[in-house]
Amino acid sequence: MNVLKMTNSIKTKIKRVPKNAVYELERINDIIDNNFICHVGFIHNSSPVVIPTMYGRKENFIFIHGASVSRLIKNLEKGVEICIAITKVKALVLARSAFNHTLNYESVVFFGKGNLVAESDKLGSLKVISDHVLKHRWEEVRMPNQKELKATKVIRIEIDESSAKVRSGDPQDSKSDYSLDVWAGVLPISNNFEAPIADAQLKKNIGLPKSIEILFGNGKQ
């Protein structure tokens, strides 16, 4: 099983609500592998910048891609230090007081440096991202041509340090507030695939591909 390494340091230690901290690699892997959007933070021209982007994981590496001329890619290929965050909100937690409202969530923060993927490894790295977002889709579509590959760069980021934070359960009100006549509880937020909508220009008689059929239990793994 592929796992992430982790080196504890002051950067990854959870200080705020430490009871919600998660340091087990298997749980960190699970959060990373069940999401596909991350936010990449770095310094650009002496100013902080945060960019959302898709990603894929293989072993101890995160892969992201983008236009060769984008500021995200141009900075990361220099090997600058970066911080990446992945978050999924699972519920609104509604307390009896405004102060105690919060969220149920799971998140990972990790640190590392990016390296430009060699041309010979670019296709394989793009497949890692594609498989992470939607397994089997890579085999169903046209491969990138040379013009498209030239316009795209892939960055491989080794995860040097990581930690997670997870919150679940009921609101935590002040003891004196439990007697208030105010509704309190959890409002779950679902994040599921819904029925696919075909492209308006799709040719007739083209059925759903395997990559989508599997999501709804109609295809073989």
Number of C-alpha atoms within 10 A of each C-alpha: 4 10 15 19 15 18 12 12 10 7 13 19 16 16 10 9 9 10 11 14 19 20 18 14 15 13 16 22 18 11 18 24 15 11 17 19 18 21 17 20 18 19 14 14 8 7 7 9 14 17 12 14 14 17 24 25 22 17 13 16 19 21 23 25 22 17 16 16 12 11 13 24 21 17 18 21 19 12 15 14 14 18 17 21 19 19 20 17 16 18 19 18 20 21 22 20 16 9 9 14 16 17 21 20 15 20 20 24 21 20 20 19 18 24 17 19 19 13 13 8 10 18 15 12 24 23 19 20 23 19 17 21 18 13 18 18 16 16 13 10 8 7 12 12 8 9 8 11 17 12 11 18 23 27 27 25 24 20 22 16 19 27 24 26 20 19 18 14 11 16 20 18 17 12 7 7 13 14 8 10 8 11 8 18 16 18 13 13 12 9 9 7 9 8 8 9 6 11 7 6 6 8 9 6 6 8 9 11 12 17 19 18 15 15 16 11 9 10 12 9 11
